Amino acid sequence: MRLEALVGATLPHGNTEDLVLTAQWATFICWLDDRIDREGLGSTPGDLERFTAPLRRVLTHGLRAPTLAAPHTAALTDLWERTATGMPARWRTRFIADYTDFLDASEQEAAHRRARVRLTLPEYLQLRRRTITVLPMLDVLERTGHAPMVEIPRVRARVRDARRAVADIVGWVNDLASQADDAEAGHDNLVTVLARQERCATAVARAQVVAMIDDRRAGFRTAAAALRADLGPEPDRAADLGRYVDLVEGFLAATLDWLAVTGRCTPGPGPGRESRRAAPS
């Protein structure tokens, strides 16, 4: 998967400990996504819920994995203990909420697939933002990139909007690349949802998705520039906000480059068929 390239580009000045921890989170996220998308975890009612239940307990109750715990439970226990140590309570609460929401969304998506539910475009976009795992990964990067999210009232809403924009961009790029695989599996995808809603050909829908991605990226760049300029009278907070915006921008650029270079989500034989939600974000 060449995750070292993704992590190195995201944290170009990171120390070994931070790089290793980030890579391990990315590996865990990709592995779990592949279990759901490639191996059909969730195709039988209750399977995915039983798989995620111990993950939820690790996060919400701080339980240590027992000696005979399943590998995925032991892995998350280790990652969570190493990542959460020294982080403030507000960050812990936010990470737990973001990761639990990802698990909830994954279970909802699996239920929709089993029932062959056809989501509307707004419904699909909302769910897609939650299944891509970008928000939990951005939380991890606050720890390993040493750039806490600035949450003062003046910028809080815009910072959260910028995070959601990154999740949308990565999710939509994944969908554009994996459209053929998703169609073959009978899974909904942004391209197919658009084609169904607009009653247009797949090629037309793909062009619309490209335009959506370009527009979302342009909006994100504008928002990032405005955030950097917003706290001029408060130099200390401006520096903190600038570091966080740099981190988010760097992660987005690194993720898109990684997807393009590795072909992880590119249709066709080989590694590109791994997962439609594989971006560790």
QUIUR-V505449 format. One record per pair of residues at least 24 apart in sequence whose C-alpha atoms are under 6 Angstrom apart, sorted by the first residue. I is the first residue (numbers start at 1). J is the second residue. D is the distance in whole Angstrom. If there is no record, write none. Layout:
BEGIN
{{I J D} {I J D}}
END
This chain:
BEGIN
{{6 254 6} {6 258 6} {9 254 6} {10 250 5} {10 251 5} {10 254 6} {18 144 5} {26 280 5} {29 280 6} {30 278 5} {30 280 6} {33 278 6} {34 275 6} {37 275 6} {42 110 5} {95 136 6} {98 136 6} {99 136 6} {102 130 5} {102 131 5} {105 130 6} {105 131 6} {106 131 6} {129 167 6} {129 168 5} {132 171 6} {132 277 5} {133 281 4} {134 167 5} {134 281 3} {137 281 5} {147 243 6} {147 244 5} {149 244 6} {150 241 6} {169 213 6} {174 276 6} {177 265 6} {177 266 5} {178 265 6} {178 267 6} {178 276 6}}
END
